[in-house]
Amino acid sequence: MATKPARNGAQKKGPGRMYGGLSALERRAERRERLIEAGLELYGTVGFAKTTIPMLCSASGVTARHFYEEFESREALLREIYDRIAANALERVVAALRDTGRDVRGRIRHSNEAYFRYLTSDPRLARVYAIEAVGLNPELETHRRAKREAFVKKMTKAAQRVDEPSVDSRLLSAAIAGAAHDLVLEWVVATRRPSVEKMIDTITNVWVRTLQLDREPALR
């Protein structure tokens, strides 16, 4: 049986078909990024609970069908956004801790500065990281804690470089990770936000005094 020619010059659809200079895969990737940006904007301003899928679709210019092609739920989108924020924060902290041009104390301060300056560079980042992604449901909370554990492991390695046998490096790192997270939360919710410099100083001082870096000149 002969195939009828396409009317109005329509081309046969396929994964490689170009539209607006973009392939199907490129258009899908672009839609995904628009959804992520819309999610950051809405979750980071009005909050997750008040954000609906129609709101996300409207803000991103994406249809509901395309939303569900990328994410199975609002929670899945939140998880993706949180993962990106956490990964960016960790990347900056690790780079600072690996800076061989600084002593231990300098690397600790530099890592705290990298962490706080990134998360406070955009209030939406801080809100999603410290509020919206916390305690939402058991699955996301388990995932969030796994990300936190990866963060703690990196910090533990830094603490272990200092020979201070009276300190449990793992517990210290977990305590400081929790304190740093809570300072970001305080920065988000406080009527009068603490200065980022004070946040950096506070966490750095906990490290320095606990590891007694101020007592050992050789470690400065």
N, C-alpha and C positions, 0 to 999 in steps of 0.2 A: 504494500500500500504506500502510495506516494505521500510524503510529508508536506503538509500545507506550509507555504511560506509565512513567516511572521508578519503580522500586519503593522503598519505605521513604523516600519524600520526597526522594530524592537529586536534586541539581541538576545540570544540564548543565555539564560542565567548560568552562572558557574562560580566556583570559588575564586577564580582569577579575574572576574569581570571588573573593569575599572569604572568608577563613578566619581566624578569630581576630582579626578587625579589620584584616587585612592583605591586600592584593592579591597575586596570584601574583608580580608583579615585586618587590614589597616583601619577600615571603618569601624570594625568591631572593637579594636583596641582603643580607638578614639572615643567611642561611646563609653567604654569601661572607665577611661580616665575622666570623662565628664561626670559620670556617676560618682566616682570617688571624690572629685572636687565638690560636687553638690552635697555629698554626704558630709564632708568635712565642714562645709559652710553651715549646713542645717544642724547637724549633730553638735557642732561647736558653737552654735549661737542659740537656737531655740531649744536644743536638747533632743536626745534620742526619743524620749517618750512622746514628744509633741510632733515628731516628724512622721509623715505618712509617705507611702510609696507614691501617690499622686504628686505630693510636694517634691519628692526627689526627681520624678520624671519631668515635672514642669521646670525645675531649676536646671536640669541637665539637658533638656530638649530631647529626651529619650522616651520612647514609648514603653508602656508597661510590659509588652512582649519582649522588648529588648532588655529591659531591666532583668527579667527572669531568665534571660539567656546567660546573663553574667552572674547574678546572685540569686540564691534561692529565697532570701528573706532580707529584711532590714538589718537583722542581726549579722548576717553574713557580710554585708557591706561594712558594718561597724567593725567587724573583726579584721577585714582587709585594711581599713584605715588605721586601726590600732596597730596592726603588725608593721605597717610602714613607719609610723611614728616611733615605735619601740626600736625598730631596726636602725633608723636614722640616729636615734639617741645613742644606742649601743655602739654604732660605728664611730661616732665622734668621741665617745669615752675611751674606746679601745685605742684609737689613734693617739689620743692624749697620753694614755698610760704607756704607750710604746715610744714616746718621744725620748730618745737617748740623749738629747741635748740638755735634759733637765735632771736634777737629782730626784730622790724619791718624793720629798716634800713638794717639789715643784711640779712633778707629774700628777700628784694627787690633787693639787689645787687646779691645775690645768684641766684635768678630767672633770672636776666638779663644775668648772666654768663652762666647759663644752656642753655638759648635760643641761645646766640651768639656762644658759643663753639660748640654746636651741629650743627648748620647750616653752620659753617665755617670748620667743621671737614672734609668735603668733598665738594670741589667746585661744584660738580654736584648737590648736595642737594640745595645749595644756589642759583644756576642758575635756577633750575626748580621752586623753591619756589618764588623767587623774580622777575623772568623775564618770563620764558616760560609759566607759568600758568596764567599770568596776561593779561587781556584784549583780550584773544584769541577769544572768542565768548560770546554772552549774557548768554547762559546757564551755561557755566563754570564760568563766572564772578559772576553770582548770587550764584552759589555753593561756590565759593571762599570767597565771602563776608559773607556767612553764617558761614563758618569756622572761619573767622576773628571775627565775632560777638561772637562766643563761647569763643574765646581767650579773647576778651574785657571783657566779663562777669566775667571771673576768675580774671582778673586784677582789675576790679571794686570792687570786694569783698575785695581784699587786701587793696585797697585805703580807703575803708569805715571803716577799722579798726582804722584809724587815725581820731581823732576828729578835723577836720579842716573845719568848716562850710562855709568858703569862697570859697571852692573848689567844683566844680561839679565832683564827682568821675567818673561818666560815661564818661563825655567829656574828662577828663584828661586821662582816660584809653584808649579811642579811639585815642586821639592825640599821646600818647606814643606808642601805637601799630603801628600806621602809621609811626612814626619816626623810630622805631626799624626796621620795614620792609625796609624802605628807606636806613638805614645804611647797611643792608645786601646787598641791590642793589648796593650801593656805593662800598662795598667790592668786589663785582663781577666785576664791570665795570671799576673801577679806575685803572689808569696806575700804581699808587703807592698805594697799598692797605693800608687802615688804620689798625693799630694794633687792634686785638680783645680786648685787654685790654682797649684801648682808647674808643672803642665802648661801652664796659661795663660801663666804668666811665661816659661817656656822658649821657647815658640813666638813670643811677643811680642818677646822679646829678640833672636831670630834676625832678625825683620823689622827691628826698630829699628836694630840694629848694621849689618846689611847695607845698608840704605837710608840709614844714617848720620843717622837722625832725631835722635839724641842730640847731633849735632854742629851742627845747624842750628836755632838758637832760633826762627827764624821759622816752622818747621814744627811746633813743639810745640803 
